[in-house]
Amino acid sequence: PRTPATIADNVGDNVGDVAGMGSDLFGSFAEATCAALVLGSSIGLSGGWDAMVFPVTVSAVGVFVCLLCSFIATHIKPVRSEADVESALKLQLISTTILMVPAVYFA
């Protein structure tokens, strides 16, 4: 039935699902970063400070690349119809890769 209570329940379920996926994604990202920091610190004196800072540097560069590629998705090639979704996702993947590879190499 399409009662206000049923609609509110469905909206709440959807919000909970999206929030849950976001927290899972953040948790995985934080765990991977912490694992890389532990590996960097276990190298000891041979790796130096660079081994500890590298995972944080990659994450910081990734934030700026994400912001730039989000601008591409919203202003340069926005999705106007369902048929545009695949090409927009491919553009996002390619542009993010093109920006991240040299950024991580020179980091």
C-alpha positions in Angstrom: 0.0 0.0 0.0 1.1 3.6 -0.6 0.4 5.0 2.8 2.6 7.7 4.3 3.9 5.2 6.8 5.0 2.7 4.2 6.6 5.4 2.1 8.5 6.7 5.1 9.6 3.2 6.0 11.0 2.6 2.5 12.8 6.0 2.5 14.3 5.1 5.9 15.4 1.7 4.6 17.1 3.3 1.6 18.9 6.0 3.7 20.1 3.3 6.1 21.4 1.2 3.2 23.3 4.1 1.7 24.7 5.2 5.0 25.8 1.6 5.7 27.6 1.3 2.4 29.3 4.6 3.1 30.5 3.6 6.5 31.7 0.2 5.1 33.7 2.0 2.4 35.2 4.4 4.9 36.1 1.6 7.2 37.8 -0.4 4.4 39.7 2.7 3.4 40.8 3.5 6.9 41.9 -0.1 7.6 43.9 -0.3 4.3 45.6 3.0 5.2 46.4 1.8 8.7 47.8 -1.5 7.4 50.0 0.4 5.0 51.2 2.6 7.9 52.0 -0.5 10.0 54.0 -2.0 7.1 55.8 1.3 6.5 56.8 1.5 10.2 57.9 -2.1 10.2 60.5 -1.4 7.6 62.3 0.5 10.4 65.3 2.7 9.7 66.0 1.3 6.2 62.7 2.8 4.9 62.9 6.1 6.7 60.2 8.6 7.2 59.2 8.3 3.5 57.8 4.8 4.1 55.5 6.1 6.9 54.3 9.2 5.0 53.7 7.5 1.6 50.2 6.0 2.4 49.0 9.3 3.8 50.4 11.2 0.8 48.6 8.8 -1.6 45.4 9.4 0.4 45.8 13.2 0.3 46.5 13.2 -3.4 43.5 11.0 -3.9 41.2 13.5 -2.2 42.2 16.3 -4.6 42.0 14.0 -7.7 38.5 12.9 -6.5 37.4 16.5 -6.3 38.7 17.3 -9.7 37.1 14.3 -11.3 33.8 15.0 -9.5 33.9 18.4 -11.2 34.3 16.6 -14.5 31.3 14.5 -13.8 29.0 17.3 -12.7 30.1 20.1 -15.1 32.0 18.8 -18.1 30.1 15.6 -18.9 27.0 15.3 -16.7 24.6 12.3 -17.1 21.5 13.5 -18.8 19.9 10.1 -19.6 20.3 6.5 -18.6 22.3 5.8 -21.8 25.0 8.3 -20.7 25.8 6.5 -17.5 28.3 4.0 -18.9 30.3 6.6 -20.9 30.4 8.9 -17.8 31.7 6.1 -15.6 34.3 5.2 -18.1 35.4 8.9 -18.3 35.6 9.0 -14.6 37.7 5.8 -14.4 40.1 6.9 -17.2 40.5 10.5 -15.9 41.1 9.3 -12.3 43.7 6.8 -13.5 45.4 9.4 -15.7 45.7 11.8 -12.8 46.5 9.4 -10.0 49.3 7.4 -11.7 51.7 10.3 -12.1 50.6 11.9 -8.9 51.5 8.7 -6.9 54.7 8.2 -8.9 56.0 11.7 -8.0 54.6 11.7 -4.5 
